[in-house]
Amino acid sequence: MLIVKQLKAGFVLSDALMGLILISAGLILYTQAQTSMETQLKQRQERVQYLRHQVETQIKLHEQVKK
């Protein structure tokens, strides 16, 4: 009976540790994905602003040439 209780306690402990490991791995993966997406979004927003500035400059030059 004592061996069964020890095995059960050991199983519960190992199960809890595996749960913590899985939760930790999930949190790390989520954080990395979130950081990566935020970085990509920032880069793309900067690129859009740069291209918008170029287009607006070209439009202004084109309008000046028409006059």
Biopython code that builds the backbone (N, CA, C, O; Angstrom):
import numpy as np
from Bio.PDB.StructureBuilder import StructureBuilder

atoms = [
    (1, "MET", "N", (0.827, -1.191, 0.000)),
    (1, "MET", "CA", (0.000, 0.000, 0.000)),
    (1, "MET", "C", (0.877, 1.262, 0.000)),
    (1, "MET", "O", (0.560, 2.251, -0.662)),
    (2, "LEU", "N", (1.972, 1.209, 0.748)),
    (2, "LEU", "CA", (2.876, 2.356, 0.823)),
    (2, "LEU", "C", (3.526, 2.631, -0.532)),
    (2, "LEU", "O", (3.708, 3.787, -0.913)),
    (3, "ILE", "N", (3.871, 1.580, -1.249)),
    (3, "ILE", "CA", (4.501, 1.735, -2.567)),
    (3, "ILE", "C", (3.514, 2.382, -3.540)),
    (3, "ILE", "O", (3.909, 3.225, -4.346)),
    (4, "VAL", "N", (2.254, 2.002, -3.476)),
    (4, "VAL", "CA", (1.238, 2.556, -4.360)),
    (4, "VAL", "C", (1.068, 4.045, -4.099)),
    (4, "VAL", "O", (0.935, 4.824, -5.043)),
    (5, "LYS", "N", (1.070, 4.457, -2.829)),
    (5, "LYS", "CA", (0.931, 5.874, -2.492)),
    (5, "LYS", "C", (2.139, 6.672, -2.983)),
    (5, "LYS", "O", (1.999, 7.800, -3.454)),
    (6, "GLN", "N", (3.331, 6.072, -2.866)),
    (6, "GLN", "CA", (4.532, 6.764, -3.334)),
    (6, "GLN", "C", (4.526, 6.911, -4.856)),
    (6, "GLN", "O", (4.911, 7.950, -5.393)),
    (7, "LEU", "N", (4.084, 5.857, -5.539)),
    (7, "LEU", "CA", (4.008, 5.920, -6.994)),
    (7, "LEU", "C", (2.974, 6.956, -7.447)),
    (7, "LEU", "O", (3.179, 7.691, -8.412)),
    (8, "LYS", "N", (1.860, 6.986, -6.716)),
    (8, "LYS", "CA", (0.817, 7.947, -7.056)),
    (8, "LYS", "C", (1.309, 9.375, -6.828)),
    (8, "LYS", "O", (1.048, 10.254, -7.649)),
    (9, "ALA", "N", (2.016, 9.617, -5.726)),
    (9, "ALA", "CA", (2.552, 10.948, -5.432)),
    (9, "ALA", "C", (3.604, 11.333, -6.482)),
    (9, "ALA", "O", (3.657, 12.480, -6.926)),
    (10, "GLY", "N", (4.431, 10.367, -6.867)),
    (10, "GLY", "CA", (5.428, 10.617, -7.899)),
    (10, "GLY", "C", (4.788, 10.938, -9.237)),
    (10, "GLY", "O", (5.266, 11.812, -9.961)),
    (11, "PHE", "N", (3.717, 10.243, -9.571)),
    (11, "PHE", "CA", (3.014, 10.503, -10.818)),
    (11, "PHE", "C", (2.387, 11.897, -10.805)),
    (11, "PHE", "O", (2.454, 12.622, -11.798)),
    (12, "VAL", "N", (1.786, 12.263, -9.692)),
    (12, "VAL", "CA", (1.164, 13.584, -9.583)),
    (12, "VAL", "C", (2.226, 14.667, -9.714)),
    (12, "VAL", "O", (1.997, 15.676, -10.381)),
    (13, "LEU", "N", (3.375, 14.474, -9.091)),
    (13, "LEU", "CA", (4.455, 15.454, -9.183)),
    (13, "LEU", "C", (4.983, 15.564, -10.608)),
    (13, "LEU", "O", (5.165, 16.670, -11.118)),
    (14, "SER", "N", (5.228, 14.431, -11.250)),
    (14, "SER", "CA", (5.736, 14.473, -12.622)),
    (14, "SER", "C", (4.695, 15.059, -13.570)),
    (14, "SER", "O", (5.047, 15.765, -14.514)),
    (15, "ASP", "N", (3.432, 14.777, -13.331)),
    (15, "ASP", "CA", (2.364, 15.338, -14.160)),
    (15, "ASP", "C", (2.296, 16.856, -13.997)),
    (15, "ASP", "O", (2.114, 17.579, -14.977)),
    (16, "ALA", "N", (2.440, 17.331, -12.778)),
    (16, "ALA", "CA", (2.424, 18.775, -12.527)),
    (16, "ALA", "C", (3.628, 19.454, -13.189)),
    (16, "ALA", "O", (3.496, 20.533, -13.766)),
    (17, "LEU", "N", (4.779, 18.830, -13.104)),
    (17, "LEU", "CA", (5.975, 19.403, -13.727)),
    (17, "LEU", "C", (5.839, 19.454, -15.243)),
    (17, "LEU", "O", (6.232, 20.440, -15.866)),
    (18, "MET", "N", (5.296, 18.417, -15.834)),
    (18, "MET", "CA", (5.084, 18.414, -17.284)),
    (18, "MET", "C", (4.092, 19.507, -17.681)),
    (18, "MET", "O", (4.264, 20.166, -18.706)),
    (19, "GLY", "N", (3.066, 19.693, -16.872)),
    (19, "GLY", "CA", (2.105, 20.765, -17.141)),
    (19, "GLY", "C", (2.774, 22.133, -17.102)),
    (19, "GLY", "O", (2.530, 22.974, -17.966)),
    (20, "LEU", "N", (3.612, 22.350, -16.101)),
    (20, "LEU", "CA", (4.323, 23.626, -16.002)),
    (20, "LEU", "C", (5.261, 23.836, -17.186)),
    (20, "LEU", "O", (5.374, 24.944, -17.710)),
    (21, "ILE", "N", (5.926, 22.769, -17.598)),
    (21, "ILE", "CA", (6.838, 22.866, -18.747)),
    (21, "ILE", "C", (6.055, 23.212, -20.014)),
    (21, "ILE", "O", (6.488, 24.061, -20.794)),
    (22, "LEU", "N", (4.919, 22.571, -20.224)),
    (22, "LEU", "CA", (4.112, 22.851, -21.414)),
    (22, "LEU", "C", (3.561, 24.275, -21.397)),
    (22, "LEU", "O", (3.557, 24.955, -22.423)),
    (23, "ILE", "N", (3.100, 24.718, -20.242)),
    (23, "ILE", "CA", (2.588, 26.080, -20.130)),
    (23, "ILE", "C", (3.706, 27.090, -20.385)),
    (23, "ILE", "O", (3.506, 28.079, -21.091)),
    (24, "SER", "N", (4.879, 26.839, -19.812)),
    (24, "SER", "CA", (6.021, 27.737, -20.015)),
    (24, "SER", "C", (6.428, 27.782, -21.480)),
    (24, "SER", "O", (6.692, 28.855, -22.023)),
    (25, "ALA", "N", (6.479, 26.628, -22.115)),
    (25, "ALA", "CA", (6.841, 26.589, -23.538)),
    (25, "ALA", "C", (5.806, 27.343, -24.378)),
    (25, "ALA", "O", (6.168, 28.052, -25.317)),
    (26, "GLY", "N", (4.542, 27.195, -24.050)),
    (26, "GLY", "CA", (3.487, 27.914, -24.757)),
    (26, "GLY", "C", (3.615, 29.415, -24.593)),
    (26, "GLY", "O", (3.445, 30.165, -25.554)),
    (27, "LEU", "N", (3.916, 29.860, -23.376)),
    (27, "LEU", "CA", (4.086, 31.294, -23.132)),
    (27, "LEU", "C", (5.286, 31.854, -23.879)),
    (27, "LEU", "O", (5.222, 32.956, -24.425)),
    (28, "ILE", "N", (6.371, 31.105, -23.904)),
    (28, "ILE", "CA", (7.572, 31.552, -24.628)),
    (28, "ILE", "C", (7.268, 31.650, -26.123)),
    (28, "ILE", "O", (7.636, 32.631, -26.769)),
    (29, "LEU", "N", (6.606, 30.649, -26.664)),
    (29, "LEU", "CA", (6.253, 30.658, -28.082)),
    (29, "LEU", "C", (5.334, 31.828, -28.408)),
    (29, "LEU", "O", (5.531, 32.509, -29.414)),
    (30, "TYR", "N", (4.336, 32.064, -27.568)),
    (30, "TYR", "CA", (3.404, 33.175, -27.785)),
    (30, "TYR", "C", (4.140, 34.510, -27.746)),
    (30, "TYR", "O", (3.899, 35.375, -28.587)),
    (31, "THR", "N", (5.030, 34.681, -26.780)),
    (31, "THR", "CA", (5.776, 35.937, -26.647)),
    (31, "THR", "C", (6.657, 36.172, -27.861)),
    (31, "THR", "O", (6.720, 37.288, -28.376)),
    (32, "GLN", "N", (7.338, 35.128, -28.325)),
    (32, "GLN", "CA", (8.190, 35.271, -29.506)),
    (32, "GLN", "C", (7.369, 35.607, -30.748)),
    (32, "GLN", "O", (7.774, 36.450, -31.549)),
    (33, "ALA", "N", (6.234, 34.964, -30.910)),
    (33, "ALA", "CA", (5.379, 35.234, -32.069)),
    (33, "ALA", "C", (4.841, 36.660, -32.012)),
    (33, "ALA", "O", (4.801, 37.352, -33.029)),
    (34, "GLN", "N", (4.430, 37.096, -30.832)),
    (34, "GLN", "CA", (3.906, 38.452, -30.669)),
    (34, "GLN", "C", (4.976, 39.497, -30.988)),
    (34, "GLN", "O", (4.710, 40.481, -31.678)),
    (35, "THR", "N", (6.183, 39.271, -30.478)),
    (35, "THR", "CA", (7.289, 40.193, -30.731)),
    (35, "THR", "C", (7.619, 40.242, -32.213)),
    (35, "THR", "O", (7.839, 41.316, -32.771)),
    (36, "SER", "N", (7.652, 39.092, -32.841)),
    (36, "SER", "CA", (7.950, 39.022, -34.273)),
    (36, "SER", "C", (6.896, 39.757, -35.089)),
    (36, "SER", "O", (7.232, 40.498, -36.012)),
    (37, "MET", "N", (5.630, 39.560, -34.759)),
    (37, "MET", "CA", (4.564, 40.230, -35.501)),
    (37, "MET", "C", (4.612, 41.737, -35.294)),
    (37, "MET", "O", (4.384, 42.495, -36.237)),
    (38, "GLU", "N", (4.906, 42.185, -34.076)),
    (38, "GLU", "CA", (5.002, 43.622, -33.822)),
    (38, "GLU", "C", (6.154, 44.245, -34.604)),
    (38, "GLU", "O", (6.026, 45.350, -35.133)),
    (39, "THR", "N", (7.269, 43.541, -34.675)),
    (39, "THR", "CA", (8.423, 44.039, -35.433)),
    (39, "THR", "C", (8.092, 44.139, -36.915)),
    (39, "THR", "O", (8.401, 45.142, -37.558)),
    (40, "GLN", "N", (7.463, 43.101, -37.457)),
    (40, "GLN", "CA", (7.082, 43.116, -38.867)),
    (40, "GLN", "C", (6.081, 44.227, -39.156)),
    (40, "GLN", "O", (6.176, 44.900, -40.182)),
    (41, "LEU", "N", (5.130, 44.418, -38.259)),
    (41, "LEU", "CA", (4.138, 45.467, -38.448)),
    (41, "LEU", "C", (4.805, 46.838, -38.464)),
    (41, "LEU", "O", (4.473, 47.684, -39.295)),
    (42, "LYS", "N", (5.732, 47.056, -37.557)),
    (42, "LYS", "CA", (6.429, 48.340, -37.506)),
    (42, "LYS", "C", (7.226, 48.570, -38.790)),
    (42, "LYS", "O", (7.201, 49.668, -39.345)),
    (43, "GLN", "N", (7.928, 47.546, -39.261)),
    (43, "GLN", "CA", (8.706, 47.669, -40.488)),
    (43, "GLN", "C", (7.809, 47.975, -41.683)),
    (43, "GLN", "O", (8.154, 48.801, -42.528)),
    (44, "ARG", "N", (6.669, 47.315, -41.751)),
    (44, "ARG", "CA", (5.753, 47.528, -42.875)),
    (44, "ARG", "C", (5.108, 48.906, -42.822)),
    (44, "ARG", "O", (4.885, 49.530, -43.859)),
    (45, "GLN", "N", (4.807, 49.383, -41.614)),
    (45, "GLN", "CA", (4.255, 50.729, -41.490)),
    (45, "GLN", "C", (5.274, 51.776, -41.933)),
    (45, "GLN", "O", (4.924, 52.749, -42.601)),
    (46, "GLU", "N", (6.530, 51.572, -41.558)),
    (46, "GLU", "CA", (7.584, 52.496, -41.985)),
    (46, "GLU", "C", (7.730, 52.471, -43.504)),
    (46, "GLU", "O", (7.927, 53.514, -44.127)),
    (47, "ARG", "N", (7.634, 51.291, -44.097)),
    (47, "ARG", "CA", (7.747, 51.158, -45.551)),
    (47, "ARG", "C", (6.583, 51.870, -46.248)),
    (47, "ARG", "O", (6.785, 52.540, -47.261)),
    (48, "VAL", "N", (5.377, 51.728, -45.716)),
    (48, "VAL", "CA", (4.212, 52.395, -46.294)),
    (48, "VAL", "C", (4.380, 53.911, -46.205)),
    (48, "VAL", "O", (4.078, 54.624, -47.162)),
    (49, "GLN", "N", (4.856, 54.403, -45.072)),
    (49, "GLN", "CA", (5.071, 55.847, -44.933)),
    (49, "GLN", "C", (6.115, 56.340, -45.917)),
    (49, "GLN", "O", (5.953, 57.406, -46.511)),
    (50, "TYR", "N", (7.182, 55.579, -46.097)),
    (50, "TYR", "CA", (8.226, 55.956, -47.043)),
    (50, "TYR", "C", (7.681, 56.009, -48.467)),
    (50, "TYR", "O", (7.928, 56.967, -49.200)),
    (51, "LEU", "N", (6.933, 54.967, -48.854)),
    (51, "LEU", "CA", (6.362, 54.928, -50.205)),
    (51, "LEU", "C", (5.325, 56.033, -50.400)),
    (51, "LEU", "O", (5.257, 56.638, -51.469)),
    (52, "ARG", "N", (4.529, 56.294, -49.384)),
    (52, "ARG", "CA", (3.542, 57.369, -49.468)),
    (52, "ARG", "C", (4.229, 58.711, -49.680)),
    (52, "ARG", "O", (3.783, 59.528, -50.484)),
    (53, "HIS", "N", (5.308, 58.925, -48.958)),
    (53, "HIS", "CA", (6.063, 60.173, -49.116)),
    (53, "HIS", "C", (6.605, 60.299, -50.546)),
    (53, "HIS", "O", (6.555, 61.375, -51.142)),
    (54, "GLN", "N", (7.119, 59.197, -51.088)),
    (54, "GLN", "CA", (7.632, 59.216, -52.466)),
    (54, "GLN", "C", (6.527, 59.548, -53.467)),
    (54, "GLN", "O", (6.724, 60.361, -54.370)),
    (55, "VAL", "N", (5.377, 58.924, -53.306)),
    (55, "VAL", "CA", (4.266, 59.145, -54.226)),
    (55, "VAL", "C", (3.787, 60.592, -54.127)),
    (55, "VAL", "O", (3.542, 61.239, -55.146)),
    (56, "GLU", "N", (3.654, 61.097, -52.905)),
    (56, "GLU", "CA", (3.209, 62.484, -52.738)),
    (56, "GLU", "C", (4.206, 63.454, -53.360)),
    (56, "GLU", "O", (3.806, 64.454, -53.956)),
    (57, "THR", "N", (5.489, 63.171, -53.229)),
    (57, "THR", "CA", (6.511, 64.019, -53.840)),
    (57, "THR", "C", (6.395, 63.990, -55.356)),
    (57, "THR", "O", (6.477, 65.032, -56.007)),
    (58, "GLN", "N", (6.207, 62.814, -55.914)),
    (58, "GLN", "CA", (6.061, 62.695, -57.376)),
    (58, "GLN", "C", (4.819, 63.416, -57.870)),
    (58, "GLN", "O", (4.843, 64.042, -58.929)),
    (59, "ILE", "N", (3.742, 63.333, -57.114)),
    (59, "ILE", "CA", (2.503, 64.017, -57.506)),
    (59, "ILE", "C", (2.726, 65.529, -57.500)),
    (59, "ILE", "O", (2.300, 66.225, -58.421)),
    (60, "LYS", "N", (3.388, 66.033, -56.471)),
    (60, "LYS", "CA", (3.665, 67.469, -56.393)),
    (60, "LYS", "C", (4.539, 67.918, -57.569)),
    (60, "LYS", "O", (4.293, 68.968, -58.164)),
    (61, "LEU", "N", (5.550, 67.129, -57.898)),
    (61, "LEU", "CA", (6.414, 67.471, -59.029)),
    (61, "LEU", "C", (5.636, 67.447, -60.343)),
    (61, "LEU", "O", (5.821, 68.303, -61.208)),
    (62, "HIS", "N", (4.778, 66.466, -60.470)),
    (62, "HIS", "CA", (3.967, 66.346, -61.677)),
    (62, "HIS", "C", (3.020, 67.539, -61.812)),
    (62, "HIS", "O", (2.829, 68.053, -62.914)),
    (63, "GLU", "N", (2.432, 67.981, -60.713)),
    (63, "GLU", "CA", (1.527, 69.124, -60.736)),
    (63, "GLU", "C", (2.284, 70.407, -61.072)),
    (63, "GLU", "O", (1.754, 71.282, -61.756)),
    (64, "GLN", "N", (3.513, 70.515, -60.596)),
    (64, "GLN", "CA", (4.316, 71.702, -60.897)),
    (64, "GLN", "C", (4.689, 71.740, -62.377)),
    (64, "GLN", "O", (4.725, 72.812, -62.981)),
    (65, "VAL", "N", (4.962, 70.592, -62.954)),
    (65, "VAL", "CA", (5.314, 70.520, -64.375)),
    (65, "VAL", "C", (4.107, 70.914, -65.229)),
    (65, "VAL", "O", (4.271, 71.561, -66.263)),
    (66, "LYS", "N", (2.907, 70.534, -64.810)),
    (66, "LYS", "CA", (1.690, 70.864, -65.560)),
    (66, "LYS", "C", (1.463, 72.373, -65.618)),
    (66, "LYS", "O", (0.956, 72.884, -66.616)),
    (67, "LYS", "N", (1.831, 73.079, -64.570)),
    (67, "LYS", "CA", (1.583, 74.521, -64.501)),
    (67, "LYS", "C", (2.514, 75.209, -65.383)),
    (67, "LYS", "O", (2.482, 76.436, -65.480)),
]
sb = StructureBuilder()
sb.init_structure("model")
sb.init_model(0)
sb.init_chain("A")
sb.init_seg("    ")
for serial, (resi, resn, name, xyz) in enumerate(atoms, 1):
    if name == "N":
        sb.init_residue(resn, " ", resi, " ")
    sb.init_atom(name, np.array(xyz, "f"), 0.0, 1.0, " ", f" {name:<3s}", serial, name[0])
structure = sb.get_structure()
